[in-house]
Amino acid sequence: MQEIEAYGTAWCPQVKEVLARLDHAGIAYRYHDIDADKKAAKTVYRLQRGTRRVPTLVLADGTVLVEPTDDHLRDRLATAAGTEQKEETT
């Protein structure tokens, strides 16, 4: 699976939970702290059309997940992994 772009803040417990889930699953991601990185903050504003909610994930297929629940994140990552496996075997 290609790397996920993960946007968050150091103080948000939900961001920490999502990153821990990605780590536990062995999923590669690039983390951007929107409090420390103005370019990353602008990206989140653009993706969300003017809001600033975290965590925000951009998957390899361009799907944007904002404050995903555990179930939604798990389902979406499983779908993405299944799609990638099909592409590799064809």
Secondary structure in CASP SS format (residue, H / E / C, confidence):
PFRMAT SS
TARGET T0000
AUTHOR 0000-0000-0000
METHOD secondary structure of the structure
MODEL  1
M C 1.00
Q C 1.00
E C 1.00
I E 1.00
E E 1.00
A E 1.00
Y E 1.00
G E 1.00
T C 1.00
A C 1.00
W C 1.00
C C 1.00
P H 1.00
Q H 1.00
V H 1.00
K H 1.00
E H 1.00
V H 1.00
L H 1.00
A H 1.00
R H 1.00
L H 1.00
D H 1.00
H H 1.00
A H 1.00
G C 1.00
I C 1.00
A C 1.00
Y E 1.00
R E 1.00
Y E 1.00
H E 1.00
D E 1.00
I C 1.00
D C 1.00
A C 1.00
D C 1.00
K H 1.00
K H 1.00
A H 1.00
A H 1.00
K H 1.00
T H 1.00
V H 1.00
Y H 1.00
R H 1.00
L H 1.00
Q C 1.00
R C 1.00
G C 1.00
T C 1.00
R C 1.00
R C 1.00
V C 1.00
P C 1.00
T E 1.00
L E 1.00
V E 1.00
L C 1.00
A C 1.00
D C 1.00
G C 1.00
T C 1.00
V E 1.00
L E 1.00
V E 1.00
E C 1.00
P C 1.00
T C 1.00
D H 1.00
D H 1.00
H H 1.00
L H 1.00
R H 1.00
D H 1.00
R H 1.00
L H 1.00
A H 1.00
T H 1.00
A H 1.00
A H 1.00
G H 1.00
T H 1.00
E H 1.00
Q H 1.00
K H 1.00
E H 1.00
E H 1.00
T H 1.00
T C 1.00
END
